Amino acid sequence: MANYSSLGAIETNVESPAVEFGTVHVESLSMTSAKLTVRAIKATPVVVPLRRSVYAATGSIPRAPLVLVDLETCEGVTGCAYVMAYSMMAYSMMALRPLTQIIDSMTEFLEGDPVSPYEIEAKLRKHLVLVGATGLTGIGLAAIDMCAWDAAAKAANLPLVRLLGGRVKAVRAYNSCGLWMMPIENLADEAEELLAEGGYQAVKLRVGRDTLADDLSAVRSVKKRIGDDVLLMADFNQKLTVNEAIARGRALDNEGLYWIEEPIRHDDYLGYARVSAEVQTPIQSGENLQSTYEMLTALTARAVDYIMPDVQRIGGVTGWLRAAAIAQAYGIEMSSHLFPEYSAHLLAVTPTCHYLEYMDWSTPIIAEPIEIREGHAVISDRPGAGIEWDRNAVERYTLK
């Protein structure tokens, strides 16, 4: 295992991942909100090149379609966040422009309002009650929520994690930037590369090949190279039917996987309950949950062993905090999906903090990307979530 002593004064969540929950600095947040007023919200669509193209069992993403969001205040503080308008089965512009327009249009509801994240979220949900705060509208709401929290933390001159009642520390992560549906003979070499990139002790492999034999070969090839001391997660990307998932899950039970992720359609909670009951390897899901209500349904059905919400789908920072409280109540370990910049801050105040999924899709457009050191995402002490745009890169990749 890695020697964490070289992380210096930064505390990790290896020994004690939980922090006391529900300790948001209400006074600081209230004072900050009173000082800031929404002036405008600007959304910029960008198409960012990927260092390793995505080829999953259910489709591909050769480039990352992101929307960069700036919540500008009358006082000069700007809250920043980004969200993703991704579609599988090859890159598509279908969602990128509509999502940008949805976010831009939210200015009319918020212009002149105090930057109070809870009040902003409640106001937007009220306006979206007939349409529903899911899909693109839900992502737009989450983007604004994230920006509001970022602006509030910047105005308080605090890292977001501290505004939320936590402390600056390192959060354990796994590398999810590769091991896609590539030739099996190349997997082991790439696994070594991924582990070396940040001193990782965990990595994710995509499965769901045409045959069980191919999936077994892929898993065994990687496990043989990385050894038993390194964790290997496997993601089916919703490829299988329930019966197929049970059959393949049972066959993979003796292969040393840390978890099996999304073997079936994400919203088939009863199907997940069957798979979880029949397969010994822990089942992971949650990245497609579009509300904490859906999360409650999944956990009530005993659908999964682990849960991993996506901050842009679960409702931004505010939605994440609700989800973390639910995970604590159910005693279930909670990981993140994508968005490592925000996810690191949020996992650091999640009582059942498990693993951060590290993806480098935003790296080309962020001035100071989050640092990965000895398998941990290191939260910076910069105010807010630590996101500042690389303006030259943004100009280069902006969708014209």
N, C-alpha and C positions, 0 to 999 in steps of 0.2 A: 504494500500500500504506500501511497505518497507520504512524504514527510511534510507535515503542515507547518512545522516550526518556521520555515522560511517565509511564510505569509506575514511575518512580522507582527505588528500590533493589531492587525485585522483579525477579528474573531470569526470562526467558522461555525457552521451549524451541524458539524459532524457529531459532537458529543451531546449537544443539547439544542435540537432544532427549534423547539418551541419558545416563543416569547409570550408574555402575558398579553392577552388579546383585549381589544376594546379600549385602548389607551390613546386614541387620537388626541393630539393636543388641541382640544376644543377652543381654549382661550386663544392660543396662537392662531388657529384657523379663523376664529371669529374676528380677531383684530386685523388679520390679513385681508379677509373678505371685505371689511369696511373700507380698506384703503384702495381696492381695485375695482374698476368698472369696465365692463366689456365695451370695447370700441368697435371691433370687427373680428370676423372669423374668416380666414383665408385658407383655401384648400388647393394644393398643387399636385396634379397627377404626374408621377414619374414612372419610367420603365427602367428598372435597374438590372444590369447584367449579373448573372449568378456565377460564382466561381466553379461550382459543380451543378450542372443542370439536374433537375428533379425528374426522375423516372420511377413512379410508383406503380403498384399493381393496377390501379384504377385510372391512371393518366399521367400527364407530364406537365411541368411548368418550366420552360426554358429561360424565362426572365421573370423578375418580380415586379408585378404591377402594384405600386404603393401610392397612397395619397398622404402627402405631408400636410399637417394641419397646424396653423398658427392662430392662437387666440390672442389678439392684440388688445391691450388695455389702454385706457386714457392716461394712465400713469406711466406708461412706457415699458411695463413688464409684459413679456410675451410667453405664453404657455405653449409648449411644443409636444407633438405626438405624431405618430404615423399609424396608419391602418392599411390593410391589404385587401385588394379586390381580386382575389385569385380564383381561377376556374381551372379544373383539371381538363384532360383531353386536349392539350395544347393551349398555349397562351391565347387569350381572347380579350379584346377591348370592351367586351359587352358590359362589364360591371364598372370599369374604371371611370369613365366619364359620368355615368349616373351617380356613382357614389360621391364624386367630387361636387356635383351640383347639389346633392342632398345636404352635404356639409356646408357649402357656401350659403345655402338658403336658410340655415339655422340662425344666421346673424339677425334676421328680422325679428325673431322671437326673443333674442337675448340682448340686443343693443341697449346700452345704458344700465343693465342689471349689475348688481354686485357680483364679484367672482366668488360665489359661495357654492362649492361643488354640489352639496346635497340639494340646495334649492334649484340650481340649474338642472340637475338630473330630474327632479320632480316636475319641474315646469315642462321640460321636453317630453317626458312620459305622458303628461296630461295632453299635450298637443298631438301626440302620436297614438292616443288610445284607440282610435278607430282603425288606423292603418296597422298598428301593432309595432312594438319596439323590437322587431326581429329583422333578419335579413339585412339589406343595405341600410334601412332606417335605423336598425339597432346598432350597426357598426358606426353609423354617423353619430348617434347619441354617445356611444362609448368614446369616440375620438374627442368630442367636446368635453366629456367628463374628464378624460385623461389630461387634456390641456388645462382645464380649470384647476385640477390638483397640482399640476406642474407650476402654473402661475402662482398659486397660493404658497407653495413651498419656496419658490424663488423670492417672493415678496417677504417671506419670513426669514430668508437667508438660511434655509435648512435643506438638507437632502430630503427627498420625499419620504424615505424610510423613517427619518426622525420626526417629521411632521405627523406621521401615522403612529408614532409612539414606540418605534423600534430603534435600533442602533445600526450604525454603519458596520457591516461585516461582510464576510464572503459566504456565498451560497453554493453548495455542491451542485455540479452540473454534469450532464452527459453531452457528448458531441453528436449532433444530429445532422451534420452537414454533408453526409455522404452515405455510402453503402446502399445505394438505390438499386433498381433492378438492372444490374450490370452483369456481364459474364461472371459466372461463379469463380472461375480461375483467377479473377482480378480482385476478389473481395478481401482476401486476407491481407494483401499488400496495402489496400486502401484503409483497412481497419488500423493497421500500424501507423499509417500517416495521420489518421484522425486522432488517435490517442496521443501522438507526439505533439500535436499542434498546441495543446494547452495543458499537457501533463494529466490528461483525463484518466479516470479509472472506470469509465462507463461509456458505452457507445451503442447506437441504435442501428439495427439492420432491418431493411425492408424485405418482407416475404410476400407470399401470395403468387408464387410461380405456377405454371400450368399443372405441375404434379407435386404431390407430397414428397416424392423422392428428390426433386430439385430443391424444395425448401429444406429438407434435411441435409442435403449436400451443402447448401449455402451456410446454414447454421454451423454445421460441423467444421467447415473450412475456416470460418472466422474463430470459433471457439478453440480450435487446435492451435491457431497462431497466437491468440491473445492470452490464453490460459485461464485458469479458474479464478484467479484473483481479480480479474477485470470483469465488470458486469456487462452483460449483453442483453439489450432489449430487442424485441422483434415486433414489427408493425405490419399488419395485413392491409391497412388502409381500406377497411370495409369490403374486402374482396369476396368473402365467403358467405355461403348460406349457414344457417344454424347447424345443420347436420354436418356440413363440411368442417365447420369450425370445431365442433366436438371431436371429429375424427382426427383432424390435424393437430388440435391441441393435445389430445391424448398421446399422439405419436411424438410430440415435441416435449412432453413432460419430463423425459429423462435426459434432455439435452442441455440442461443447466441454464435455461433462460431466466432472466430476472423478472420479466413480465411479457405477456402477449397483449399487444395493443390493437384495438378496433378490428377484431376479426370479422364482425358482421356490420350490417347497416347501423349507423350510430343511434337511431331513435327506436330500435327494437329492444326495449328494456326487458320484456319477458324473455325474448330470445337470449339476451345477455345473461339473464338469471339462469337459464338452462346451461349455457356454456360455462359460466362460473361454477355451477354445481358439479359439472362433469369433468372439468379440467383442473388438474392440481396446480399448474403454474398460475400465478396471479394474473387476473385480467384487468387491463387498464383501458380507460376511455374517458371522454369528457370534452375533447377539444371542440366538438360541434354543439355543445349545450348553448342554447340561446337565451337562457334565463335561469335564475336560481330556482324557479318553479320546476323547470325540466330536471334540474339537478336533484331536487327533492324527490321527484317521481322515480328517477333512476336509483337513488339510494334506498328509497322505500321498497322498491322491487328487488333489492339485493342484486342489482345488475352487475356490479363491478367490485373488484377488490381494492383498486386504487382509482383516484379521480384526477383529471388534469384539465381544468378549464383553460379557455383561451381568453385573454383579457379583452380583446375587441368584440368577442361574442357574448361574454358573460355580463357585459355592461360597464366596462371600464374599471377604474379604481373602485368606485362605489359598489358596482356589482361584484367585484372580486372580494371585497370585504364581507359582503353578505355570504358569498360562497364559502369563504374561509371559516366563518362562524358555523355554517351548516356542516362542513367537513369535521370541525372540532366536535360538534354535537354527536355526530355519527362515529367519531373515532377512526376516520379514514384518512390515509396519507394523501396529501394533495401536492401535485406537481404542476408545472406550467406548460403551455404550448406557445412556441414562438415568442416574439417581442421580448427579448432578454433584458433590454434596458429597463422597462417597467416591471417585468416579471421578477427581477432580482429584488427590487425594493419591496414588492408585494409578498414574495415568499418569505422575506426576512421578518414579516409580521404575521405570518400564517402559522398558527399553533401546530398544525400537523405537517409542516413543511417537509417535502420529500426531495424532488429533483427539479432543477431548472433545465429545460430543453434549450440548448444553445444552437441557434441558427444565425448565420452571418449575412442574411439577405439585406439588411439595412446598412451594413458596413460601408459600402461605397458612398453613401450620402450623409454620413454622420461625421462631424469633425473629430470627435474623440470617442471611438467605439468602446463599448464595454470591454474590460480586460478579463481574460481568462488566465488564471494562474493556478497551477497544480490541481487542475480539475475543478476549480471554483470560479464562479462569477464574482468579481470583486466590485462591490458597490463603491462608487466614488463619493468623495465628500463635497462635490459640487452641489450648489443649490438645485432643487427640483429633481427630475429624473435623470439629469445629466445629458440631455439631448440638445445639441446645437448642430445646425445644418452646415455641411460643407457647401457653401453657396456656389462655387464653381462647378462642383459635381451636380448639384441640383439643376443648374442651368443646362448642363450637358444632357441630362437624362429626362428633362421635362417633356411631357407629351405635348407636342405642338398642335 
